[in-house]
Amino acid sequence: MEQKIKQDRCVGGNLRKLRMGLNMTQEQVSIQMQLQGFSMSRDYYAHIENGTYNIRTSELIGFCNVFQCDFNRFFAGLDI
């Protein structure tokens, strides 16, 4: 069973910054995730950025690959 991370702090803004920093569209991110074996549409990714979907830990790993970053970038600036 895959673990989901309950978003009590939204990482969507950080995902948006990472995506825009690479000049990628939401569609391009979803395609890159699909190439890694994730079933992710642009709509699905938009929900993640908006904080209306709880991210799976495996998806975070996939995003690290897409955005070429470490986990710290997802949580930068979020208060405990």
C-alpha positions as CSV (number, residue, x, y, z in Angstrom):
1,M,0.0,0.0,0.0
2,E,1.4,3.4,-1.0
3,Q,1.7,6.0,1.7
4,K,0.0,9.4,1.2
5,I,1.2,12.5,2.8
6,K,-1.6,14.5,4.3
7,Q,-1.0,18.1,3.3
8,D,-1.5,20.2,6.5
9,R,1.0,22.5,4.9
10,C,0.6,23.1,1.1
11,V,3.7,22.4,-0.9
12,G,1.9,23.4,-4.1
13,G,3.3,26.9,-4.1
14,N,6.8,25.4,-4.0
15,L,6.0,23.0,-6.8
16,R,4.7,25.9,-8.8
17,K,8.0,27.9,-8.2
18,L,10.1,24.9,-9.2
19,R,8.0,24.3,-12.4
20,M,8.1,27.9,-13.4
21,G,11.8,28.1,-12.6
22,L,12.3,25.5,-15.3
23,N,9.9,27.2,-17.7
24,M,7.6,24.2,-17.7
25,T,3.9,24.0,-18.1
26,Q,1.7,21.9,-15.9
27,E,1.2,19.7,-19.0
28,Q,4.9,19.2,-19.4
29,V,5.3,18.2,-15.8
30,S,2.5,15.7,-16.0
31,I,4.0,14.2,-19.2
32,Q,7.4,13.9,-17.4
33,M,5.7,12.1,-14.5
34,Q,3.9,9.8,-17.0
35,L,7.3,8.9,-18.5
36,Q,8.3,7.8,-15.0
37,G,5.3,5.5,-14.8
38,F,2.9,7.7,-12.9
39,S,-0.7,8.1,-14.0
40,M,-0.9,11.9,-13.9
41,S,-2.9,14.2,-16.1
42,R,-2.5,18.0,-16.2
43,D,-5.7,18.3,-14.1
44,Y,-4.4,15.9,-11.5
45,Y,-1.1,17.9,-11.3
46,A,-3.1,21.2,-11.0
47,H,-4.9,19.8,-8.0
48,I,-1.5,19.0,-6.4
49,E,-0.3,22.6,-7.0
50,N,-3.6,23.9,-5.5
51,G,-3.3,21.7,-2.4
52,T,-6.5,19.9,-3.1
53,Y,-4.8,16.5,-3.5
54,N,-2.7,14.6,-1.0
55,I,0.7,13.7,-2.6
56,R,1.9,10.2,-2.5
57,T,5.5,9.8,-1.3
58,S,6.4,8.1,-4.6
59,E,5.1,11.2,-6.4
60,L,7.5,13.3,-4.4
61,I,10.3,11.1,-5.6
62,G,9.1,11.5,-9.1
63,F,8.9,15.3,-8.7
64,C,12.6,15.3,-7.4
65,N,13.5,13.7,-10.7
66,V,11.5,16.1,-12.9
67,F,12.6,19.3,-11.0
68,Q,16.1,18.0,-10.4
69,C,16.0,18.9,-6.8
70,D,16.0,17.4,-3.3
71,F,13.1,17.1,-0.9
72,N,14.2,20.2,1.0
73,R,13.0,22.4,-1.9
74,F,9.4,21.1,-1.6
75,F,9.2,22.2,2.1
76,A,11.3,25.4,1.9
77,G,9.6,28.3,3.8
78,L,6.9,26.2,5.3
79,D,6.4,26.7,9.1
80,I,6.1,23.8,11.5
